[in-house]
Amino acid sequence: MIKIMINTPKGGVGKTTTATNIALLLAKRGQRVLAVDLAGGLLMSQALAQTPEFAAGTGNKIDSRETEAVPTRFPGSSNFDYAVIDTDDSYTVFEDLLRADQNGWRVISPINPLDQVGLIRIPHELRGVAVGAYLSPNGPKMKVFANMAYPGDATEGATILRNALSIEGIEVLMLTTTVPYASTTSAPIRLSDAAYNTALNNLLAEIGI
């Protein structure tokens, strides 16, 4: 089972929307998906519970663990192809991940390039985590992407984020794909927006999924 965790140590960057749509997109591809919801409010759990892809008997499952630590074990993991994990805003999520043997994990960090506060704070905090992951023999594979959580030019947003990451020396973590603002749908499920759907597929392809 491949484990994909979505985490950024700040709210308002689109973690839950990203996690929800990745879980749903993989399920629509016919993959068996375990959606693990660690975020306060359990919004991913609520959204996926309304979809036919996560109805009883589909082979997909929602595991709601509001504000719990990152799991180190997933009972019944052989029944699933992917675990998609939504997380809270806490920086300790990354610390939990680095403490354990998490070989093979994919960590995706959405960053809203239009958030000026986040552009200063998030890359600085991610730098320490990235170094820890690199030094750990079983550390997770980390990637960052520009997530246009609000309307704006995606190309400009990607440039802004890359510049912010370069200041911390971690621009190598940035994915090429920028996920655009989905203007035709409402959060958290946005796959009916063609541009968003295409971008999310491209994003997964970049991390080998």
Backbone as ProteinMPNN parsed JSONL, in Angstrom:
{"seq_chain_A": "MIKIMINTPKGGVGKTTTATNIALLLAKRGQRVLAVDLAGGLLMSQALAQTPEFAAGTGNKIDSRETEAVPTRFPGSSNFDYAVIDTDDSYTVFEDLLRADQNGWRVISPINPLDQVGLIRIPHELRGVAVGAYLSPNGPKMKVFANMAYPGDATEGATILRNALSIEGIEVLMLTTTVPYASTTSAPIRLSDAAYNTALNNLLAEIGI", "coords_chain_A": {"N_chain_A": [[0.843, -1.2, 0.0], [0.651, 2.113, -0.954], [1.416, 5.107, 0.662], [0.103, 8.295, 0.92], [0.574, 11.362, 2.181], [-0.893, 14.448, 2.988], [0.258, 17.44, 3.984], [0.853, 20.609, 5.404], [2.361, 22.963, 7.512], [0.358, 24.958, 8.205], [-2.798, 26.598, 8.168], [-5.404, 27.035, 5.65], [-4.243, 26.48, 3.189], [-5.17, 24.537, 1.552], [-5.127, 21.807, 2.218], [-7.089, 19.834, 2.999], [-8.876, 19.906, 0.833], [-7.155, 19.103, -1.222], [-6.384, 16.509, -0.309], [-8.885, 15.218, -0.204], [-9.721, 15.25, -2.894], [-7.644, 13.854, -4.165], [-7.942, 11.311, -3.005], [-10.508, 10.674, -3.959], [-10.111, 10.815, -6.726], [-8.278, 8.717, -7.177], [-9.884, 6.582, -6.383], [-11.852, 6.725, -8.35], [-10.363, 5.887, -10.472], [-10.387, 3.236, -10.087], [-8.796, 2.206, -8.138], [-8.111, 0.784, -4.901], [-8.894, 2.48, -2.066], [-7.871, 3.792, 1.024], [-9.016, 6.24, 2.983], [-7.688, 8.336, 5.24], [-8.481, 10.329, 7.864], [-7.159, 12.772, 9.689], [-7.586, 15.331, 10.415], [-8.883, 18.171, 12.192], [-12.372, 18.507, 12.564], [-13.0, 16.799, 10.509], [-13.581, 17.05, 7.728], [-12.882, 15.915, 5.258], [-13.722, 13.272, 5.611], [-16.503, 13.648, 5.825], [-17.128, 14.69, 3.292], [-16.317, 12.664, 1.464], [-17.951, 10.594, 2.286], [-20.318, 11.145, 1.092], [-20.091, 10.367, -1.503], [-20.448, 8.067, -4.275], [-18.251, 6.455, -4.707], [-17.15, 5.862, -2.258], [-19.035, 4.456, -0.912], [-20.649, 1.86, 1.039], [-19.378, -1.395, 0.513], [-17.832, -0.887, -1.703], [-15.145, -1.341, -1.562], [-13.493, 0.655, -0.885], [-12.521, 2.765, 1.887], [-13.268, 4.884, 4.676], [-11.406, 6.224, 7.225], [-11.723, 7.688, 10.138], [-9.938, 9.688, 12.267], [-9.84, 11.92, 14.136], [-7.628, 14.544, 14.845], [-5.639, 12.817, 15.783], [-2.33, 11.317, 16.184], [0.059, 10.799, 13.508], [-0.437, 7.715, 11.96], [1.468, 4.72, 12.511], [1.029, 2.185, 11.771], [-1.21, 0.358, 9.674], [-3.825, -1.467, 10.037], [-5.042, -4.151, 8.092], [-4.007, -3.245, 5.724], [-3.282, -4.565, 3.421], [-5.54, -4.782, 1.95], [-5.839, -2.559, 0.446], [-4.816, -0.286, -2.15], [-3.858, 2.284, -1.942], [-3.262, 4.635, 0.705], [-4.633, 7.638, 1.635], [-3.882, 10.465, 3.347], [-5.213, 12.944, 5.256], [-4.343, 15.839, 7.156], [-3.882, 17.772, 10.214], [-3.043, 21.247, 10.967], [-0.759, 21.261, 12.438], [2.716, 21.475, 13.15], [3.908, 19.323, 14.308], [3.087, 17.085, 13.014], [4.869, 16.451, 10.96], [7.085, 15.918, 12.531], [6.221, 13.623, 13.889], [6.15, 11.904, 11.739], [8.833, 11.693, 10.972], [9.954, 10.419, 13.126], [9.395, 7.732, 13.036], [9.707, 4.62, 11.143], [9.161, 5.337, 8.05], [9.422, 4.544, 5.405], [8.936, 4.859, 1.962], [6.73, 6.507, 2.057], [4.83, 9.172, 0.636], [4.939, 12.574, 0.829], [3.036, 15.369, 0.408], [3.024, 18.809, 0.081], [0.867, 21.342, -0.069], [1.037, 24.759, -0.998], [-0.165, 27.99, -0.767], [0.528, 30.419, -2.971], [-0.337, 33.024, -2.871], [-0.615, 33.772, -0.325], [0.837, 35.807, 1.779], [1.89, 35.692, 4.384], [2.201, 32.958, 4.762], [4.099, 32.418, 2.77], [6.436, 33.358, 3.826], [6.719, 31.982, 6.227], [6.207, 29.161, 5.848], [8.1, 27.908, 3.918], [10.478, 28.191, 5.405], [10.009, 26.585, 7.676], [9.61, 24.135, 6.418], [12.106, 23.604, 5.429], [13.721, 22.623, 7.531], [12.403, 20.221, 8.026], [12.723, 18.945, 5.565], [15.483, 18.542, 5.494], [15.744, 16.757, 7.636], [14.263, 14.583, 6.623], [15.83, 13.917, 4.445], [18.199, 13.097, 5.639], [17.394, 10.909, 7.083], [17.443, 7.392, 6.891], [15.15, 6.011, 6.274], [13.354, 7.923, 5.587], [10.51, 9.961, 4.563], [9.44, 10.707, 1.179], [9.409, 13.948, 0.038], [7.436, 16.552, -1.406], [6.565, 19.728, -2.822], [3.931, 21.89, -3.848], [2.483, 24.514, -5.844], [-0.53, 25.725, -4.883], [-3.361, 27.095, -5.985], [-5.378, 28.34, -4.067], [-7.037, 30.447, -4.032], [-8.5, 32.758, -6.423], [-6.32, 33.61, -9.125], [-3.376, 34.185, -11.175], [-1.958, 31.292, -12.359], [0.621, 30.719, -13.379], [2.129, 32.926, -12.566], [1.804, 32.596, -9.826], [3.209, 30.204, -9.399], [5.818, 31.031, -9.949], [6.239, 32.901, -7.92], [6.138, 31.235, -5.658], [8.305, 29.504, -6.171], [10.449, 31.27, -5.993], [10.28, 31.932, -3.28], [10.858, 29.48, -2.095], [13.448, 29.133, -3.011], [14.921, 30.936, -1.54], [15.229, 29.62, 0.85], [16.649, 27.524, -0.047], [15.403, 25.213, -1.007], [14.142, 24.774, -3.401], [14.244, 22.585, -5.037], [12.403, 20.811, -4.148], [10.013, 21.473, -5.29], [7.181, 20.749, -7.253], [6.434, 20.59, -10.765], [3.834, 20.963, -11.647], [1.153, 23.201, -11.21], [-1.666, 23.631, -9.254], [-4.69, 24.844, -10.265], [-7.066, 27.425, -9.29], [-10.296, 26.277, -8.732], [-12.832, 27.341, -10.408], [-15.41, 26.639, -11.08], [-16.613, 24.978, -9.3], [-17.422, 24.09, -5.877], [-15.613, 23.876, -2.774], [-15.31, 20.818, -0.79], [-14.901, 19.005, -2.923], [-13.724, 18.927, -6.14], [-13.381, 17.843, -8.641], [-14.982, 17.952, -10.866], [-14.342, 20.232, -12.162], [-12.667, 20.937, -15.022], [-10.016, 21.912, -15.517], [-8.868, 21.783, -12.984], [-9.079, 19.03, -12.476], [-7.42, 17.945, -14.48], [-4.948, 19.06, -13.71], [-4.569, 17.854, -11.203], [-4.318, 15.169, -11.894], [-1.924, 15.375, -13.347], [-0.236, 16.173, -11.3], [-0.17, 13.899, -9.641], [1.021, 12.152, -11.432], [3.56, 13.218, -11.538], [4.639, 12.447, -9.11], [4.852, 9.826, -9.456], [2.488, 8.312, -9.539]], "CA_chain_A": [[0.0, 0.0, 0.0], [1.377, 3.384, -1.026], [0.827, 6.079, 1.584], [0.25, 9.676, 0.473], [0.134, 12.28, 3.234], [-0.959, 15.854, 2.619], [0.464, 18.264, 5.175], [1.603, 21.856, 5.439], [2.142, 23.455, 8.872], [-0.421, 26.202, 8.237], [-4.137, 26.454, 7.627], [-5.771, 27.853, 4.507], [-3.436, 26.205, 1.999], [-5.887, 23.575, 0.728], [-4.775, 20.417, 2.534], [-8.258, 18.948, 2.973], [-9.368, 19.835, -0.546], [-6.208, 18.28, -1.974], [-6.494, 15.121, 0.133], [-10.201, 14.702, -0.6], [-9.782, 15.026, -4.337], [-6.727, 12.77, -4.521], [-8.592, 10.059, -2.617], [-11.622, 10.425, -4.864], [-9.572, 10.571, -8.06], [-7.737, 7.356, -7.205], [-11.028, 5.666, -6.328], [-12.486, 6.759, -9.672], [-9.501, 5.097, -11.357], [-10.557, 1.825, -9.769], [-7.879, 1.811, -7.083], [-8.714, 0.594, -3.58], [-8.37, 3.622, -1.326], [-8.158, 4.028, 2.435], [-8.936, 7.669, 3.264], [-7.436, 8.507, 6.669], [-8.755, 11.726, 8.182], [-6.611, 13.173, 10.98], [-7.797, 16.769, 10.571], [-10.0, 18.623, 13.008], [-13.587, 18.75, 11.8], [-13.242, 15.621, 9.659], [-14.268, 17.499, 6.512], [-12.669, 14.936, 4.189], [-14.608, 12.137, 5.887], [-17.881, 14.042, 5.514], [-17.282, 14.863, 1.845], [-16.208, 11.381, 0.778], [-19.093, 9.755, 2.671], [-21.448, 11.469, 0.215], [-19.789, 9.951, -2.872], [-20.684, 6.631, -4.533], [-16.977, 5.731, -4.682], [-16.838, 5.449, -0.891], [-20.204, 3.813, -0.323], [-20.406, 0.513, 1.566], [-19.259, -2.445, -0.483], [-17.02, -0.486, -2.857], [-13.742, -1.698, -1.364], [-12.827, 1.835, -0.339], [-12.886, 2.949, 3.293], [-12.939, 6.138, 5.356], [-10.933, 5.984, 8.588], [-11.74, 8.998, 10.791], [-9.156, 9.71, 13.512], [-9.687, 13.366, 14.315], [-6.504, 15.11, 15.603], [-4.7, 11.809, 16.283], [-0.987, 11.345, 15.603], [0.213, 10.062, 12.256], [-0.343, 6.277, 12.251], [2.648, 3.973, 12.074], [0.533, 0.928, 11.228], [-2.549, 0.403, 9.092], [-4.394, -2.821, 9.999], [-5.787, -4.43, 6.867], [-3.454, -2.457, 4.626], [-3.195, -5.381, 2.206], [-6.81, -4.657, 1.225], [-5.889, -1.272, -0.237], [-3.686, 0.112, -2.992], [-3.372, 3.58, -1.466], [-3.829, 5.364, 1.836], [-4.513, 9.082, 1.45], [-3.991, 10.934, 4.723], [-5.376, 14.382, 5.507], [-3.757, 16.148, 8.457], [-4.129, 19.084, 10.797], [-2.044, 22.257, 10.638], [0.343, 21.198, 13.388], [4.063, 21.14, 12.693], [4.317, 18.035, 14.892], [2.764, 16.002, 12.081], [6.121, 16.08, 10.323], [7.946, 15.319, 13.549], [5.719, 12.257, 14.071], [6.498, 11.127, 10.557], [10.271, 11.471, 10.937], [10.382, 9.572, 14.242], [9.14, 6.316, 12.752], [10.153, 4.098, 9.855], [8.107, 5.655, 7.084], [9.976, 4.335, 4.07], [7.937, 4.728, 0.91], [5.669, 7.502, 2.161], [4.9, 10.377, -0.197], [4.389, 13.723, 1.54], [2.77, 16.474, -0.509], [2.732, 20.031, 0.829], [0.326, 22.449, -0.847], [1.302, 26.109, -0.497], [-0.88, 29.025, -1.501], [1.511, 31.474, -3.219], [-0.919, 34.345, -2.652], [-0.636, 33.987, 1.12], [2.129, 36.426, 2.076], [2.38, 35.178, 5.656], [2.64, 31.592, 4.535], [5.292, 32.399, 1.932], [7.593, 33.615, 4.683], [6.824, 31.002, 7.317], [6.169, 27.746, 5.481], [9.376, 27.385, 3.398], [11.474, 28.12, 6.479], [9.726, 25.407, 8.493], [9.779, 22.929, 5.608], [13.529, 23.352, 5.215], [14.179, 21.735, 8.596], [11.802, 18.902, 7.811], [13.335, 18.363, 4.373], [16.814, 18.077, 5.886], [15.53, 15.557, 8.444], [13.823, 13.502, 5.745], [16.967, 13.537, 3.604], [19.197, 12.417, 6.466], [16.843, 9.667, 7.607], [17.523, 6.31, 5.895], [13.793, 5.582, 5.924], [12.523, 9.123, 5.6], [9.505, 10.077, 3.496], [9.745, 11.532, 0.016], [8.636, 15.178, 0.172], [7.294, 17.447, -2.541], [5.78, 20.939, -2.578], [3.347, 22.422, -5.082], [1.716, 25.756, -5.758], [-1.963, 25.461, -4.887], [-4.084, 28.369, -6.092], [-6.585, 28.2, -3.264], [-7.854, 31.626, -4.345], [-8.292, 33.132, -7.828], [-5.076, 34.287, -9.456], [-2.66, 33.617, -12.309], [-1.219, 30.115, -11.888], [2.034, 30.833, -13.753], [2.718, 33.901, -11.648], [1.83, 31.982, -8.504], [4.305, 29.233, -9.349], [7.074, 31.792, -9.893], [6.332, 33.476, -6.572], [6.476, 30.167, -4.716], [9.666, 29.024, -6.433], [11.369, 32.263, -5.443], [10.252, 31.816, -1.821], [11.566, 28.246, -1.746], [14.87, 29.288, -3.323], [15.537, 31.666, -0.433], [15.572, 28.602, 1.846], [17.451, 26.495, -0.688], [14.656, 23.953, -1.155], [13.322, 24.827, -4.612], [14.267, 21.261, -5.642], [11.22, 20.072, -3.696], [8.794, 21.962, -5.94], [6.66, 20.063, -8.425], [6.18, 21.465, -11.91], [2.398, 21.216, -11.76], [0.445, 24.129, -10.332], [-3.091, 23.305, -9.231], [-5.388, 26.126, -10.384], [-8.308, 27.64, -8.55], [-11.431, 25.661, -9.43], [-13.858, 28.4, -10.395], [-16.75, 26.151, -11.424], [-17.139, 24.101, -8.258], [-17.162, 24.534, -4.509], [-14.827, 22.919, -1.981], [-13.957, 20.339, -1.074], [-14.77, 18.144, -4.103], [-13.582, 19.849, -7.274], [-12.953, 17.108, -9.821], [-15.8, 18.286, -12.038], [-13.685, 21.34, -12.838], [-11.751, 20.266, -15.955], [-8.631, 22.342, -15.322], [-8.423, 21.239, -11.696], [-8.952, 17.589, -12.652], [-6.21, 17.701, -15.273], [-3.779, 19.402, -12.904], [-4.384, 16.871, -10.146], [-3.765, 13.996, -12.557], [-0.523, 15.676, -13.647], [0.47, 16.204, -10.029], [0.065, 12.512, -9.238], [1.991, 11.567, -12.354], [4.893, 13.714, -11.165], [5.165, 11.701, -7.968], [4.89, 8.423, -9.825], [1.216, 7.64, -9.235]], "C_chain_A": [[0.875, 1.246, 0.0], [0.656, 4.415, -0.169], [1.152, 7.501, 1.129], [-0.302, 10.585, 1.568], [0.175, 13.712, 2.732], [-0.829, 16.672, 3.889], [1.28, 19.502, 4.852], [1.333, 22.453, 6.808], [1.47, 24.821, 8.936], [-1.792, 25.931, 7.645], [-4.334, 27.313, 6.385], [-4.979, 27.593, 3.24], [-4.097, 25.178, 1.082], [-5.541, 22.124, 0.994], [-5.968, 19.484, 2.377], [-8.817, 18.815, 1.567], [-8.46, 18.949, -1.381], [-6.351, 16.813, -1.604], [-7.805, 14.491, -0.336], [-10.229, 14.356, -2.08], [-8.797, 13.972, -4.816], [-7.347, 11.42, -4.183], [-9.704, 9.694, -3.6], [-11.133, 10.109, -6.275], [-9.013, 9.161, -8.181], [-8.849, 6.314, -7.173], [-11.731, 5.598, -7.679], [-11.661, 5.991, -10.699], [-9.646, 3.605, -11.111], [-9.573, 1.306, -8.743], [-8.641, 1.635, -5.766], [-8.075, 1.593, -2.621], [-8.835, 3.614, 0.125], [-7.942, 5.514, 2.693], [-8.832, 7.862, 4.767], [-7.53, 9.989, 7.008], [-8.28, 12.035, 9.597], [-6.912, 14.635, 11.304], [-8.987, 17.078, 11.468], [-11.202, 18.967, 12.149], [-13.963, 17.626, 10.862], [-13.991, 15.97, 8.37], [-14.065, 16.54, 5.349], [-13.604, 13.75, 4.375], [-16.037, 12.453, 5.467], [-18.105, 14.14, 4.01], [-17.267, 13.52, 1.125], [-17.381, 10.46, 1.094], [-20.306, 10.002, 1.776], [-21.225, 10.991, -1.227], [-20.057, 8.463, -3.062], [-19.406, 5.813, -4.465], [-16.608, 5.232, -3.294], [-18.064, 4.897, -0.165], [-19.828, 2.413, 0.167], [-20.342, -0.491, 0.423], [-18.393, -2.099, -1.677], [-15.58, -0.966, -2.758], [-12.912, -0.537, -0.879], [-13.34, 2.097, 1.074], [-12.462, 4.321, 3.79], [-12.587, 5.815, 6.802], [-10.779, 7.346, 9.273], [-11.032, 8.926, 12.14], [-8.84, 11.163, 13.863], [-8.584, 13.732, 15.307], [-5.582, 14.068, 16.233], [-3.34, 11.974, 15.618], [-0.965, 10.559, 14.298], [0.372, 8.573, 12.557], [0.989, 5.698, 11.791], [2.249, 2.632, 11.474], [-0.883, 1.121, 10.716], [-3.086, -1.025, 9.022], [-5.237, -3.022, 8.738], [-5.259, -3.718, 5.645], [-3.364, -3.244, 3.322], [-4.47, -5.311, 1.369], [-6.885, -3.393, 0.379], [-4.636, -1.045, -1.079], [-3.032, 1.391, -2.48], [-4.034, 3.961, -0.15], [-3.586, 6.841, 1.563], [-4.838, 9.728, 2.792], [-4.094, 12.453, 4.769], [-4.923, 14.663, 6.93], [-4.171, 17.527, 8.945], [-2.977, 20.024, 10.45], [-0.759, 22.111, 11.446], [1.658, 20.792, 12.748], [4.493, 19.775, 13.212], [3.937, 16.862, 14.001], [4.039, 15.519, 11.403], [7.063, 15.418, 11.317], [7.532, 13.871, 13.821], [6.198, 11.363, 12.926], [7.981, 10.772, 10.542], [10.756, 10.543, 12.046], [10.297, 8.088, 13.905], [9.732, 5.915, 11.404], [9.024, 4.309, 8.853], [8.651, 5.567, 5.67], [8.846, 4.159, 3.06], [6.776, 5.698, 1.002], [5.912, 8.629, 1.158], [4.232, 11.497, 0.605], [4.253, 14.872, 0.562], [2.348, 17.689, 0.306], [2.186, 21.104, -0.109], [0.663, 23.783, -0.189], [0.562, 27.097, -1.381], [0.079, 30.195, -1.735], [0.973, 32.887, -3.024], [-1.025, 34.693, -1.172], [0.727, 34.517, 1.553], [2.724, 35.916, 3.38], [2.938, 33.772, 5.475], [3.922, 31.511, 3.725], [6.561, 32.656, 2.734], [7.811, 32.449, 5.646], [7.0, 29.569, 6.834], [7.491, 27.238, 4.912], [10.451, 27.254, 4.468], [11.262, 26.875, 7.333], [9.939, 24.116, 7.71], [11.251, 22.592, 5.391], [14.074, 22.383, 6.272], [13.65, 20.327, 8.431], [12.462, 18.197, 6.636], [14.722, 17.818, 4.683], [16.694, 16.786, 6.697], [15.131, 14.364, 7.6], [14.981, 12.989, 4.896], [17.985, 12.706, 4.389], [18.703, 11.08, 7.004], [16.901, 8.567, 6.549], [16.152, 5.829, 5.445], [12.83, 6.759, 5.893], [11.554, 9.179, 4.43], [10.028, 10.91, 2.332], [8.826, 12.749, 0.041], [8.6, 15.955, -1.132], [6.361, 18.594, -2.166], [5.15, 21.36, -3.894], [2.573, 23.704, -4.805], [0.24, 25.432, -5.911], [-2.705, 26.796, -4.885], [-5.424, 28.234, -5.372], [-7.547, 29.366, -3.474], [-7.584, 32.01, -5.791], [-6.992, 33.906, -8.028], [-4.406, 33.582, -10.615], [-1.754, 32.485, -11.827], [0.268, 30.208, -12.204], [2.754, 31.798, -12.828], [2.83, 33.317, -10.244], [2.978, 31.0, -8.355], [5.656, 29.935, -9.24], [7.294, 32.374, -8.504], [6.757, 32.405, -5.565], [7.901, 29.675, -4.929], [10.699, 29.993, -5.865], [11.439, 32.158, -3.917], [10.996, 30.569, -1.363], [13.072, 28.391, -1.968], [15.601, 30.043, -2.225], [15.989, 30.694, 0.653], [16.396, 27.459, 1.249], [16.731, 25.184, -0.9], [13.771, 23.968, -2.407], [13.284, 23.486, -5.338], [13.048, 20.433, -5.244], [9.973, 20.398, -4.509], [8.434, 21.147, -7.174], [6.377, 21.068, -9.537], [4.717, 21.877, -11.982], [1.912, 22.23, -10.738], [-1.036, 23.798, -10.398], [-3.877, 24.611, -9.23], [-6.592, 26.222, -9.46], [-9.458, 27.065, -9.369], [-12.627, 26.603, -9.362], [-15.269, 27.88, -10.592], [-17.355, 25.242, -10.373], [-16.844, 24.698, -6.893], [-16.387, 23.453, -3.767], [-15.762, 22.031, -1.173], [-13.809, 19.487, -2.325], [-14.804, 19.011, -5.357], [-13.22, 19.139, -8.57], [-13.804, 17.396, -11.049], [-15.268, 19.506, -12.773], [-12.566, 20.759, -13.702], [-10.293, 20.632, -15.718], [-8.061, 21.786, -14.023], [-8.16, 19.737, -11.821], [-7.667, 17.244, -13.397], [-4.95, 17.948, -14.454], [-3.514, 18.351, -11.831], [-3.845, 15.554, -10.721], [-2.283, 14.19, -12.871], [0.327, 15.662, -12.382], [0.816, 14.786, -9.567], [1.073, 11.824, -10.147], [3.411, 11.99, -12.011], [5.49, 12.966, -9.983], [5.071, 10.185, -8.195], [3.639, 7.645, -9.532], [0.249, 7.814, -10.406]], "O_chain_A": [[1.739, 1.407, 0.862], [-0.561, 4.576, -0.264], [2.317, 7.866, 0.972], [-1.501, 10.578, 1.847], [1.157, 14.139, 2.125], [-1.69, 16.615, 4.766], [2.269, 19.444, 4.121], [0.182, 22.459, 7.245], [1.941, 25.726, 9.624], [-1.929, 25.125, 6.725], [-3.535, 28.206, 6.101], [-5.029, 28.394, 2.307], [-3.64, 24.967, -0.041], [-5.647, 21.29, 0.095], [-5.874, 18.459, 1.7], [-9.193, 17.719, 1.153], [-8.941, 18.131, -2.165], [-6.432, 15.958, -2.486], [-7.817, 13.355, -0.811], [-10.707, 13.29, -2.467], [-9.083, 13.261, -5.78], [-7.284, 10.489, -4.986], [-9.822, 8.541, -4.017], [-11.681, 9.231, -6.941], [-9.249, 8.483, -9.181], [-8.769, 5.289, -7.85], [-12.158, 4.524, -8.102], [-12.203, 5.499, -11.688], [-9.085, 2.796, -11.851], [-9.512, 0.102, -8.494], [-9.681, 2.257, -5.549], [-6.866, 1.559, -2.39], [-10.02, 3.453, 0.419], [-6.811, 5.997, 2.629], [-9.785, 7.583, 5.495], [-6.756, 10.802, 6.503], [-8.9, 11.624, 10.578], [-6.527, 15.121, 12.367], [-9.971, 16.338, 11.496], [-11.071, 19.639, 11.126], [-15.121, 17.511, 10.46], [-14.921, 15.267, 7.975], [-14.97, 16.36, 4.533], [-14.21, 13.275, 3.414], [-16.703, 11.635, 4.833], [-19.148, 13.722, 3.507], [-18.113, 13.267, 0.268], [-17.765, 9.636, 0.263], [-21.213, 9.172, 1.708], [-22.089, 11.193, -2.08], [-19.912, 7.681, -2.122], [-19.453, 4.613, -4.195], [-15.837, 4.281, -3.163], [-18.107, 4.88, 1.065], [-18.81, 1.855, -0.243], [-21.144, -0.445, -0.511], [-18.228, -2.923, -2.577], [-14.867, -0.996, -3.761], [-11.754, -0.713, -0.502], [-14.453, 1.703, 1.421], [-11.43, 4.854, 3.38], [-13.38, 5.203, 7.518], [-9.816, 8.069, 9.015], [-11.46, 8.204, 13.04], [-7.676, 11.563, 13.877], [-8.598, 13.293, 16.457], [-4.812, 14.403, 17.133], [-3.209, 12.678, 14.616], [-1.859, 9.758, 14.024], [1.243, 8.204, 13.344], [1.56, 6.143, 10.796], [3.031, 2.012, 10.754], [-1.651, 1.927, 11.241], [-2.828, -1.727, 8.044], [-6.041, -2.165, 8.371], [-5.961, -3.591, 4.642], [-3.369, -2.657, 2.24], [-4.479, -5.732, 0.213], [-7.87, -3.171, -0.325], [-3.553, -1.54, -0.766], [-1.817, 1.562, -2.57], [-5.203, 3.657, 0.086], [-2.456, 7.247, 1.291], [-5.939, 9.558, 3.316], [-3.169, 13.159, 4.367], [-5.097, 13.826, 7.815], [-4.73, 18.334, 8.201], [-2.052, 19.647, 9.731], [0.23, 22.782, 11.153], [1.71, 19.886, 11.916], [5.357, 19.133, 12.614], [4.42, 15.75, 14.214], [4.265, 14.315, 11.284], [7.759, 14.462, 10.976], [8.385, 12.996, 13.967], [6.597, 10.218, 13.136], [8.348, 9.667, 10.143], [11.828, 9.949, 11.939], [11.057, 7.283, 14.444], [10.192, 6.756, 10.632], [8.057, 3.549, 8.819], [8.367, 6.426, 4.834], [7.911, 3.393, 3.292], [5.92, 5.718, 0.118], [7.054, 8.989, 0.874], [3.077, 11.365, 1.011], [5.235, 15.3, -0.044], [1.429, 17.611, 1.121], [2.946, 21.713, -0.862], [0.582, 23.919, 1.032], [0.659, 27.038, -2.607], [0.414, 30.901, -0.783], [1.744, 33.847, -3.012], [-1.474, 35.782, -0.813], [1.675, 33.742, 1.679], [3.937, 35.728, 3.474], [4.015, 33.447, 5.975], [4.75, 30.631, 3.964], [7.642, 32.21, 2.349], [8.936, 31.993, 5.849], [7.846, 28.84, 7.35], [7.98, 26.21, 5.381], [11.246, 26.314, 4.443], [12.222, 26.185, 7.677], [10.394, 23.117, 8.267], [11.603, 21.429, 5.191], [14.798, 21.443, 5.947], [14.365, 19.353, 8.667], [12.73, 16.997, 6.696], [15.096, 16.753, 4.192], [17.446, 15.837, 6.478], [15.605, 13.252, 7.831], [15.105, 11.788, 4.656], [18.554, 11.744, 3.874], [19.507, 10.213, 7.343], [16.455, 8.78, 5.421], [16.014, 5.293, 4.345], [11.635, 6.604, 6.145], [11.762, 8.512, 3.417], [10.946, 11.715, 2.491], [7.604, 12.605, 0.062], [9.586, 16.016, -1.867], [5.487, 18.452, -1.311], [5.765, 21.207, -4.95], [2.084, 23.941, -3.701], [-0.189, 24.924, -6.948], [-2.676, 27.531, -3.898], [-6.465, 28.038, -5.999], [-8.726, 29.278, -3.133], [-6.549, 31.633, -6.342], [-6.618, 34.745, -7.209], [-4.824, 32.49, -11.001], [-0.883, 32.699, -10.984], [1.096, 29.816, -11.381], [3.86, 31.518, -12.363], [3.831, 33.521, -9.558], [3.642, 30.961, -7.319], [6.538, 29.476, -8.514], [8.406, 32.342, -7.978], [7.627, 32.64, -4.726], [8.628, 29.453, -3.961], [11.715, 29.567, -5.315], [12.514, 32.277, -3.33], [11.691, 30.601, -0.348], [13.874, 27.843, -1.211], [16.789, 29.808, -2.004], [17.012, 30.916, 1.302], [16.792, 26.536, 1.961], [17.374, 24.136, -0.97], [12.767, 23.258, -2.467], [12.4, 23.257, -6.163], [12.7, 19.467, -5.923], [8.978, 19.677, -4.428], [9.279, 20.889, -8.031], [6.116, 22.243, -9.28], [4.403, 23.012, -12.338], [2.22, 22.131, -9.55], [-1.601, 23.697, -11.487], [-3.75, 25.406, -8.299], [-7.066, 25.222, -8.923], [-9.574, 27.339, -10.564], [-13.342, 26.642, -8.36], [-16.234, 28.59, -10.307], [-18.485, 24.78, -10.529], [-16.113, 25.681, -6.771], [-16.488, 22.269, -4.087], [-16.891, 22.431, -0.889], [-12.681, 19.258, -2.761], [-15.771, 19.729, -5.609], [-12.787, 19.793, -9.519], [-13.38, 17.108, -12.169], [-15.697, 19.787, -13.893], [-11.626, 20.158, -13.181], [-9.427, 19.758, -15.717], [-6.904, 21.368, -13.974], [-7.147, 19.234, -11.334], [-6.92, 16.355, -12.986], [-4.006, 17.159, -14.492], [-2.363, 17.998, -11.579], [-3.008, 14.901, -10.098], [-1.48, 13.276, -12.682], [1.467, 15.197, -12.393], [1.944, 14.511, -9.157], [1.881, 11.013, -9.692], [4.353, 11.215, -12.174], [6.711, 12.86, -9.865], [5.191, 9.385, -7.267], [3.703, 6.438, -9.298], [-0.88, 7.324, -10.353]]}, "name": "protein", "num_of_chains": 1, "seq": "MIKIMINTPKGGVGKTTTATNIALLLAKRGQRVLAVDLAGGLLMSQALAQTPEFAAGTGNKIDSRETEAVPTRFPGSSNFDYAVIDTDDSYTVFEDLLRADQNGWRVISPINPLDQVGLIRIPHELRGVAVGAYLSPNGPKMKVFANMAYPGDATEGATILRNALSIEGIEVLMLTTTVPYASTTSAPIRLSDAAYNTALNNLLAEIGI"}
